[in-house]
Amino acid sequence: MHVQFSTALVVTALIAAIVLVLNRGDRLFPVLALLACGIEAMLVFHWIELSSNKFRIDVLLPALMTVAGGVCWARSAGKSTVSAATLVTAVGAIQLLFALRFLT
């Protein structure tokens, strides 16, 4: 069994976003991170297909993950939430760099 890098990133970010949502406190940015990670996971596992002529979905979702994870990281205090927010931010940044073709 082989796991692709993109699949591992999405699953990691999804689990980290779930940890952020389950934490008590402000829920707006953790829910945005979970929404972006959930849509990304559904795209990777071919459960849904999204396409738009106006927006680049492959850039929009990682950007949302990066911003929401960064805000959660800035507001978090506990070890688990800091780790989860760092993972969401890092995965979003890696995917964003791949989508913008800075990494190939």
C-alpha positions in Angstrom: 0.0 0.0 0.0 1.4 3.4 -1.0 0.2 6.7 0.4 0.8 9.8 -1.7 2.3 12.9 -0.2 -0.8 15.0 -0.9 -3.1 12.5 0.7 -1.0 12.3 3.8 -0.9 16.1 4.1 -4.7 16.4 3.7 -5.4 13.7 6.3 -2.9 15.3 8.8 -4.5 18.8 8.3 -8.0 17.3 8.7 -7.2 15.6 12.0 -5.5 18.8 13.2 -8.5 20.9 12.3 -10.8 18.5 14.2 -8.5 19.0 17.3 -8.9 22.7 16.9 -12.7 22.6 16.6 -13.0 20.3 19.7 -11.0 22.9 21.8 -13.1 25.2 23.8 -12.9 28.9 22.8 -13.5 30.9 19.7 -14.8 28.7 17.0 -14.8 30.8 13.8 -11.3 30.2 12.6 -11.2 26.5 13.6 -14.4 25.9 11.8 -13.1 27.7 8.7 -10.0 25.5 8.9 -12.1 22.4 9.2 -14.3 23.4 6.3 -11.3 24.0 4.0 -9.6 20.8 5.1 -12.8 18.8 4.7 -13.4 20.1 1.2 -9.8 19.4 0.4 -10.1 15.9 1.7 -13.3 15.2 -0.3 -11.4 16.5 -3.4 -8.4 14.3 -2.8 -10.5 11.2 -2.2 -12.6 11.9 -5.3 -15.9 12.2 -3.4 -16.7 15.6 -5.0 -15.4 17.6 -8.0 -15.1 21.3 -8.0 -14.2 23.6 -10.8 -14.6 27.3 -11.4 -13.6 29.6 -14.1 -13.4 32.6 -11.8 -11.5 31.1 -8.8 -8.6 28.7 -8.5 -9.9 26.2 -6.0 -6.4 24.7 -5.7 -5.1 28.1 -4.4 -8.2 29.3 -2.5 -8.5 26.3 -0.1 -4.8 26.2 1.0 -4.8 29.9 1.4 -7.8 29.6 3.7 -6.1 26.8 5.6 -3.0 28.9 6.1 -4.8 32.0 7.3 -7.2 30.2 9.6 -4.4 28.0 11.0 -2.2 31.1 11.6 -4.9 32.9 13.4 -5.6 29.8 15.5 -1.9 29.5 16.3 -1.7 33.1 17.4 -4.7 32.7 19.7 -3.9 29.2 21.1 -2.3 28.6 24.5 -2.4 24.8 25.0 0.1 22.3 23.7 -2.4 20.4 21.6 -3.9 23.5 20.0 -0.5 25.0 19.2 0.6 21.8 17.6 -2.7 21.4 15.6 -2.7 25.0 14.5 1.0 24.6 13.4 0.1 21.5 11.4 -2.8 23.2 9.6 -0.7 26.3 8.8 2.2 24.3 7.6 0.1 22.0 5.4 -1.8 24.9 4.0 1.5 26.7 3.2 3.0 23.7 1.5 -0.1 23.2 -0.6 -0.2 26.8 -1.5 3.4 26.8 -2.6 2.7 23.7 -4.8 -0.4 25.4 -6.2 1.6 28.6 -7.1 4.3 26.4 -8.6 7.1 27.6 -6.2 7.6 23.9 -5.3 7.4 21.3 -8.0 
